[in-house]
Amino acid sequence: MARKKFIVGLFNDEDVLFPAVKKVRSAGYKIHDVYTPFPVHGLDHAMGLRETSLHTAGFIYGITGTTTAISGISWIFTSDWPMNIGGKPHFSLPAWVPIIFELTVLFAAVGMVLTFCYLCQLAPFVKKHHFHPRATDDLFVMVIESTSKTNVEDLKGFLSSNGALEAYEEVAEDGWWLGRYDKNEIPFESKEKEVAVVV
Amino acid sequence: MASLKYESQLREPLVYGTKDYHQVTEDICRPIEAKPSKLWYIGFFISVALLLFGVYSVYREVTYGIGEWNLNKTIGWGWDITNFVWWVGIGHAGTLISAILLLFRQGWRTGVNRAAEAMTIFAVMCAGQFPIFHMGRVWMAFFVLPYPNTRGPLWVNFNSPLLWDVFAISTYFTVSLLFWYSGLLPDFGTVRDRAKTKLRKLLYGIASFGWTGSTKHWQRHEALSLVLAGLATPLVLSVHTIVSFDFATSVIPGWHTTIFPPYFVAGAIFSGFAMTQTLLLVLRKVYRLEDYITLGHVEAMNKVIVLTGSIVGCAYLTELFMGWYSQNKYEQYAFFYSRANLFSPYGWSYWGMMACNVLSPQIFWFKKFRRNLFITFFMSVIVNVGMWFERFVIIVTSLYRDYLPSSWSVYYSPTIWEIGFYLGTFGLFFTCFFLFSKYFPVIAIAEIKHVLKTSGESYKDKVGHIEAKPVEEFAYQYAHVDNASAHGKGSSGMEHH
């Protein structure tokens, strides 16, 4: 696996982090990721990440649950083994509402959680590269990709002048466990730039 | 740049004291990293002992049959189903706190949601035991699941409320578990990154699924939490509604009422919050988490208790009115003889229920009592005793004298194995809760950090002299203050401690 260089900047306040993210991006650096101890609202927009489609996936799973319940119960009670229960009609939809509802919720919830784990590649025994152990405690860790053209000292100075407590270079193996497994992760602007280079 | 978060000027802080992010991590991880106290061991062993007694009681029941319990043809549901409904009711607060209060943007949920959700999961686990073992031939329990089988295939009855219950409880358990665990991932990440020993690093590493705190992951995590909350909200309301259908769709006097679904849901939230209070009041004291589970939290939950207790009280009175107004002899007998008559065989349980559930919670109309820890603790126990009586009243007083006087039953009292089963579920519940409190972060660390800056720094600074100021001056000042200057204080407050 290829090894890649990253410049890591550590911040201790989200109010300092936000302007820094904007400046680093407008200076043309490519932010690999920002690791935060809690969800910082708006950071995804500041980084240019697209909205997640997890909601849509959840809706589709829910609809699947609804259809499974309706079609399953209808088939069982009208064709496979029609039972006479108190002389009531075989197709008694109102009585099935609770189970239809429960299966909708069940499918949506289970499906979404599995999708979430798949997209984020989270599972027991998965090893990921952790840039800083305090990223889950009190530090906001900005990781910038470093290429052959990057002036490391300049970038470190730039980060420090924008409020980073510390800035250093770190080498990590490139691979999906860094968080780059998903092509959609790449911010819109940098995606266009890459295309431009190829052309 | 103005601060990113709006900080209320007047609200009571969600987290007391001046803390930074690291302090929050320290405070909540301390009990996990320290050796458990003597008290913890004592409590844990008592719980395990109760659990073992429960296992033996169930062993007797499975080996010798349902006859080990004092149920009979007339009173076919007794302690077992009472306990089932009681535990399911307790299991309602956790998901209500985490889901409904999330949708309503109630910031105070962050301090209590983790422990309340854990309580929910353990309570539903306990509840599930009762209908399963009440089947008698428990090894055939899988017959309740619809699957293609060699008996026809003979399917389950999808029109039956008992089957709806199977789906409702199992869905509720699964969704609550997923919701709880997905919230735990980031916090397990925190514990993992602080771990000193290799074993801890390994185990918490496995439990955290390799959580890194990536922005994209947080974005998805937030979306997941919100949608799960949206799904869990109707689910919470549906579960006890469906439990009430077990009774309401029957033709037994006292059960056959349309008021049951809302009445059961209110009662479930009532008892769930009471159990949350019982557990959290002890937890905050033992783990010194008074700054996170504050008097404000206790008061907020007491408000829910007085509200739902009063709803339940209205339901009791409505039932009596409807019993009288229906002019139905059987209904009137069930309500006015079997229940409301103190001198009937089960009158004591009805009036016990009234005293515990309707009258005593009314003291929470007074702020002084809502914020009193001893009264809250005492009341939380009283409420759950009352809610147990309620289920017992509903089940047994409706069954013991039905339409045919020849099948009226003698006085129903439980055998030791029936009581043992109930005690055993207490053992299961507390064993799980003790393990949870030792190995899991009992407060959602990431969520506390998220609300930390909006949590009343300026309240602490300002309230003192606001109260001393005349109203006009206060109104003038706060009408002319712009957001940025109101905020400078909140965010700079982080730096000088």
Chai-1 contact restraints between the chains, C-beta under 6 A:
chainA,res_idxA,chainB,res_idxB,connection_type,confidence,min_distance_angstrom,max_distance_angstrom,comment,restraint_id
A,D15,B,S3,contact,1.0,0.0,6.0,A-B,restraint_1
A,D15,B,S491,contact,1.0,0.0,6.0,A-B,restraint_2
A,P19,B,M1,contact,1.0,0.0,6.0,A-B,restraint_3
A,D33,B,S214,contact,1.0,0.0,6.0,A-B,restraint_4
A,V34,B,T215,contact,1.0,0.0,6.0,A-B,restraint_5
A,Y35,B,T212,contact,1.0,0.0,6.0,A-B,restraint_6
A,Y35,B,G213,contact,1.0,0.0,6.0,A-B,restraint_7
A,Y35,B,S214,contact,1.0,0.0,6.0,A-B,restraint_8
A,T36,B,G213,contact,1.0,0.0,6.0,A-B,restraint_9
A,P37,B,K449,contact,1.0,0.0,6.0,A-B,restraint_10
A,F38,B,A446,contact,1.0,0.0,6.0,A-B,restraint_11
A,F38,B,K449,contact,1.0,0.0,6.0,A-B,restraint_12
A,F38,B,H450,contact,1.0,0.0,6.0,A-B,restraint_13
A,P39,B,W218,contact,1.0,0.0,6.0,A-B,restraint_14
A,P39,B,E222,contact,1.0,0.0,6.0,A-B,restraint_15
A,L43,B,T215,contact,1.0,0.0,6.0,A-B,restraint_16
A,D44,B,T215,contact,1.0,0.0,6.0,A-B,restraint_17
A,D44,B,Q219,contact,1.0,0.0,6.0,A-B,restraint_18
A,M47,B,T215,contact,1.0,0.0,6.0,A-B,restraint_19
A,L49,B,K216,contact,1.0,0.0,6.0,A-B,restraint_20
A,T52,B,Q219,contact,1.0,0.0,6.0,A-B,restraint_21
A,T52,B,R220,contact,1.0,0.0,6.0,A-B,restraint_22
A,T52,B,A223,contact,1.0,0.0,6.0,A-B,restraint_23
A,L54,B,R220,contact,1.0,0.0,6.0,A-B,restraint_24
A,L54,B,A223,contact,1.0,0.0,6.0,A-B,restraint_25
A,H55,B,A223,contact,1.0,0.0,6.0,A-B,restraint_26
A,H55,B,V227,contact,1.0,0.0,6.0,A-B,restraint_27
A,G58,B,V227,contact,1.0,0.0,6.0,A-B,restraint_28
A,I73,B,F158,contact,1.0,0.0,6.0,A-B,restraint_29
A,I76,B,W155,contact,1.0,0.0,6.0,A-B,restraint_30
A,W81,B,G152,contact,1.0,0.0,6.0,A-B,restraint_31
A,W81,B,W155,contact,1.0,0.0,6.0,A-B,restraint_32
A,I85,B,N159,contact,1.0,0.0,6.0,A-B,restraint_33
A,S92,B,N159,contact,1.0,0.0,6.0,A-B,restraint_34
A,A95,B,N159,contact,1.0,0.0,6.0,A-B,restraint_35
A,W96,B,F158,contact,1.0,0.0,6.0,A-B,restraint_36
A,P98,B,W164,contact,1.0,0.0,6.0,A-B,restraint_37
A,P98,B,I242,contact,1.0,0.0,6.0,A-B,restraint_38
A,I99,B,W164,contact,1.0,0.0,6.0,A-B,restraint_39
A,I99,B,F167,contact,1.0,0.0,6.0,A-B,restraint_40
A,E102,B,F167,contact,1.0,0.0,6.0,A-B,restraint_41
A,E102,B,A168,contact,1.0,0.0,6.0,A-B,restraint_42
A,E102,B,T171,contact,1.0,0.0,6.0,A-B,restraint_43
A,V105,B,T171,contact,1.0,0.0,6.0,A-B,restraint_44
A,V105,B,L231,contact,1.0,0.0,6.0,A-B,restraint_45
A,V105,B,L235,contact,1.0,0.0,6.0,A-B,restraint_46
A,L106,B,T171,contact,1.0,0.0,6.0,A-B,restraint_47
A,A108,B,L231,contact,1.0,0.0,6.0,A-B,restraint_48
A,A109,B,V175,contact,1.0,0.0,6.0,A-B,restraint_49
A,A109,B,L178,contact,1.0,0.0,6.0,A-B,restraint_50
A,A109,B,L228,contact,1.0,0.0,6.0,A-B,restraint_51
A,A109,B,L231,contact,1.0,0.0,6.0,A-B,restraint_52
A,M112,B,L224,contact,1.0,0.0,6.0,A-B,restraint_53
A,V113,B,L178,contact,1.0,0.0,6.0,A-B,restraint_54
A,V113,B,S182,contact,1.0,0.0,6.0,A-B,restraint_55
A,F116,B,R220,contact,1.0,0.0,6.0,A-B,restraint_56
A,F116,B,L224,contact,1.0,0.0,6.0,A-B,restraint_57
A,C120,B,H217,contact,1.0,0.0,6.0,A-B,restraint_58
A,L122,B,F209,contact,1.0,0.0,6.0,A-B,restraint_59
A,L122,B,G210,contact,1.0,0.0,6.0,A-B,restraint_60
A,A123,B,F209,contact,1.0,0.0,6.0,A-B,restraint_61
A,P124,B,I206,contact,1.0,0.0,6.0,A-B,restraint_62
A,V126,B,G210,contact,1.0,0.0,6.0,A-B,restraint_63
A,K128,B,G210,contact,1.0,0.0,6.0,A-B,restraint_64
A,K128,B,T212,contact,1.0,0.0,6.0,A-B,restraint_65
A,P133,B,D193,contact,1.0,0.0,6.0,A-B,restraint_66
A,A135,B,G213,contact,1.0,0.0,6.0,A-B,restraint_67
A,T136,B,G189,contact,1.0,0.0,6.0,A-B,restraint_68
A,T136,B,T190,contact,1.0,0.0,6.0,A-B,restraint_69
A,T136,B,D193,contact,1.0,0.0,6.0,A-B,restraint_70
A,T136,B,G213,contact,1.0,0.0,6.0,A-B,restraint_71
A,D137,B,H22,contact,1.0,0.0,6.0,A-B,restraint_72
A,D137,B,T25,contact,1.0,0.0,6.0,A-B,restraint_73
A,D138,B,Y21,contact,1.0,0.0,6.0,A-B,restraint_74
A,D138,B,H22,contact,1.0,0.0,6.0,A-B,restraint_75
A,G179,B,S214,contact,1.0,0.0,6.0,A-B,restraint_76
A,E185,B,K216,contact,1.0,0.0,6.0,A-B,restraint_77
